Amino acid sequence: MAQSDDSNHISGQQARGEIAIFYGSSTCYTEIAAEKIAAILVAQQAVDLYNIADTSIAVAEQYQHIILGIPTWDYGELQEDWENTWDNIDTVNWAGKTVAIYGLGDQEGYPEWFQDALGYLWTKVNSLGATTIGQTSVAGYHFSASKALTPDGKYFFGLALDEDSQFELSEQRIDAWCRQIAAEFNN
């Protein structure tokens, strides 16, 4: 990753920023979203990027502000890198950490399982004591069921991206969500 300037940076493991983004990505879309999120946030705070295929989730212990990126596969399944690290999430002390989650899914191809992995991950870190932020409205999405919804069904637990059916909306959604979580991280 490239350094942006002396005070803010996007990096891998060589430097410790104010925000860490951990993502798992088999097809590169979750990674691309992580890079876009980092590029927006780095203007205000230093951001470190970590692919969980290469970095233990235990590194999250070093950060107070964390963003997790997870795609939903097939019929509501975890992406393989997240599946491989799933039990290790329990070993991180999430108390006192503020966590935002984004997910990728296909609302047309898998409408009954849209963003389920986002819901699984939110449930896990929330139950382990993390303060979760970054809810987004379900307005504009078309799906039949999701495990990533607030009890009232009006919001996703995080940012829902659909690179299959609504890729043209991703940039706008990422930009708005980054403004939202930057403010929420600072509260």
C-alpha positions in Angstrom: 0.0 0.0 0.0 1.1 3.5 -0.6 1.9 6.1 2.0 -0.2 9.3 1.6 1.8 11.8 3.6 3.7 12.2 6.9 0.6 12.4 9.2 -1.8 10.0 7.6 -1.1 6.7 5.9 -2.6 3.6 4.4 -0.4 0.6 5.2 -0.1 -3.0 5.8 1.6 -4.1 8.9 4.6 -1.7 9.0 2.8 1.1 10.8 0.0 1.5 13.3 -2.7 3.9 12.4 -5.7 5.1 14.3 -8.1 2.8 12.5 -7.6 -0.8 11.4 -9.5 -2.4 8.5 -9.6 -6.2 8.5 -11.1 -7.9 5.5 -11.4 -11.3 3.8 -11.7 -11.3 0.1 -11.8 -14.2 -2.4 -12.8 -12.2 -5.5 -11.1 -8.9 -4.7 -14.3 -6.9 -4.3 -14.2 -6.8 -0.4 -10.5 -5.8 -0.7 -11.3 -3.0 -3.2 -14.0 -1.7 -0.9 -11.5 -1.8 2.0 -9.1 0.3 -0.1 -11.8 2.8 -1.0 -12.9 3.1 2.6 -9.2 3.6 3.7 -8.6 6.2 0.9 -11.6 8.3 2.2 -10.8 7.9 5.9 -7.0 8.5 5.6 -7.8 12.2 4.9 -8.7 12.5 8.6 -7.0 9.6 10.4 -4.3 7.1 9.7 -5.6 3.8 8.5 -4.0 0.3 8.5 -5.3 -2.4 6.1 -5.1 -6.1 6.9 -6.1 -9.1 4.9 -7.1 -11.7 7.4 -5.7 -14.4 5.2 -2.3 -13.0 6.0 -2.8 -11.3 9.4 -4.2 -12.7 12.6 -7.3 -11.1 13.9 -5.3 -10.8 17.2 -3.7 -7.7 15.8 -7.1 -6.0 16.4 -6.0 -5.8 20.1 -3.7 -2.9 19.1 -6.6 -0.7 17.9 -9.6 1.1 19.4 -11.3 1.8 16.1 -11.8 -1.2 13.8 -13.6 -1.8 10.5 -14.4 -5.4 9.5 -15.2 -6.3 5.9 -16.9 -9.6 5.1 -18.7 -11.0 2.0 -21.6 -13.4 2.2 -21.1 -16.5 0.0 -23.7 -18.6 -1.6 -26.5 -19.5 0.8 -25.5 -17.2 3.7 -22.1 -18.7 4.2 -18.9 -17.1 5.5 -16.0 -16.3 3.1 -13.3 -18.9 3.6 -10.7 -16.6 5.3 -13.3 -15.4 7.8 -14.4 -19.0 8.3 -10.7 -20.0 9.0 -10.3 -17.2 11.6 -13.8 -17.4 13.1 -12.9 -19.1 16.4 -9.9 -16.7 16.9 -12.3 -13.7 17.0 -13.3 -15.0 20.5 -9.7 -14.5 21.7 -9.7 -10.8 21.0 -10.7 -8.4 23.9 -13.4 -6.4 22.1 -14.4 -4.4 25.2 -13.7 -0.7 24.7 -13.3 -1.1 20.9 -15.6 0.7 18.4 -16.3 -1.5 15.4 -18.0 -0.8 12.1 -18.7 -3.6 9.6 -19.3 -3.6 5.9 -20.4 -6.6 3.9 -20.8 -7.6 0.3 -23.7 -9.7 -1.0 -25.9 -10.3 -4.0 -29.5 -9.3 -3.4 -30.8 -10.6 -6.7 -28.9 -13.9 -6.8 -29.3 -14.7 -3.1 -32.2 -12.6 -1.9 -33.0 -14.9 1.1 -29.4 -14.7 2.5 -28.5 -11.1 1.6 -25.7 -9.9 3.9 -26.0 -12.8 6.3 -22.3 -12.9 7.0 -22.4 -9.2 8.0 -25.0 -10.2 10.5 -23.1 -13.2 11.8 -20.0 -11.0 12.3 -21.9 -8.2 13.9 -23.6 -10.6 16.3 -20.2 -12.1 17.3 -18.3 -8.9 18.0 -21.3 -7.3 19.6 -21.7 -10.3 22.0 -18.0 -10.1 22.8 -18.3 -6.5 24.1 -17.5 -4.3 21.1 -19.4 -1.0 20.6 -20.8 -1.2 17.1 -21.5 1.7 14.8 -22.3 2.3 11.2 -25.9 1.2 10.7 -27.3 2.0 7.3 -30.9 2.1 5.9 -32.4 -0.8 3.9 -34.0 1.8 1.6 -33.1 1.1 -2.0 -32.3 -2.6 -1.5 -34.5 -5.5 -2.8 -34.1 -8.8 -0.9 -36.4 -11.1 1.0 -34.4 -11.9 4.1 -31.2 -11.0 5.9 -29.5 -11.8 9.2 -27.9 -8.4 9.1 -31.0 -6.4 10.1 -31.8 -4.5 13.2 -34.8 -5.9 15.1 -37.1 -3.3 13.5 -35.9 -4.3 10.0 -35.2 -0.8 8.9 -31.4 -0.9 9.1 -28.5 -3.1 8.3 -25.9 -3.5 11.1 -23.3 -2.0 8.8 -22.7 -1.0 5.2 -24.3 -3.3 2.7 -22.7 -3.3 -0.7 -23.9 -5.3 -3.8 -21.3 -5.3 -6.5 -23.5 -7.7 -8.6 -26.8 -5.8 -8.8 -26.1 -2.3 -7.6 -22.4 -1.6 -8.3 -23.2 1.8 -9.6 -24.3 2.8 -6.1 -21.3 1.5 -4.2 -19.1 4.7 -4.5 -21.9 6.9 -3.1 -22.7 4.4 -0.3 -19.1 4.1 0.7 -18.6 7.8 0.8 -21.7 8.5 2.9 -20.8 5.6 5.3 -17.3 6.8 5.7 -18.5 10.3 6.7 -21.0 8.6 9.1 -18.5 6.3 10.8 -15.8 9.0 11.0 -18.2 11.1 13.1 -19.3 8.1 15.1 -15.7 7.0 15.8 -15.0 10.5 17.2 -18.1 10.5 19.6 
